[in-house]
Amino acid sequence: MQRISEELGNLLKTKAKSKGLTQAEIASLIGLDQSTVSRIYKGKTQISLENYLILCHELGLDPNDLSIEKTESKEGYRTIPEYNVRVSAGHGEFQGIEEVKQNLQMPKMFLPENGQVGFVRVEGDSMTPTIAHGDYVAVEFDSGYTSDGLYLIRIDDAVFVKRLQRKFGGVRIISDNSQYEEMTVSPDDGNDFGLIGRVALVIRKT
């Protein structure tokens, strides 16, 4: 959750008013109740990163703009690159992390403290409802296997975002969409399997 300062709340309120949007309309757009929107405007509540980004989008504000960033301590933010590649939640090829599309200022509270982190776009529906087509994931590269959860993985030439669970003698590769079959990889099956990184955050496409 991100703390909304009074200055930021006033900025959001002013932008909403200039667009002719009432508190009730803003609440409907971001899926919150009207009283929560009122507290956001007053700087008396917190907001999830997802709702914060949706709100900025609806108000035509860049969440990386200095007019927003200056309301919070810069020490509370981290610069994260968005890479100009797309990965698959179905089937796809990984062309490597080569080109940075843009740099985003993201609140540190939502991200790992250390390590290389970057955003990539996901295509396909095999991980719905957890990750939808067009969503972005923050990947902690070279994290290794820390625990069961979501990872960006490579099998031969194909790259996926999947849920991994360790089992005796191998790793279960699970799609959250039940229409896709589960698979298992082990050191003896001949697959060239690799972990690219752990998924640390999912941001919904708006």
Disulfide bonds with the S-S distance in Angstrom:
none
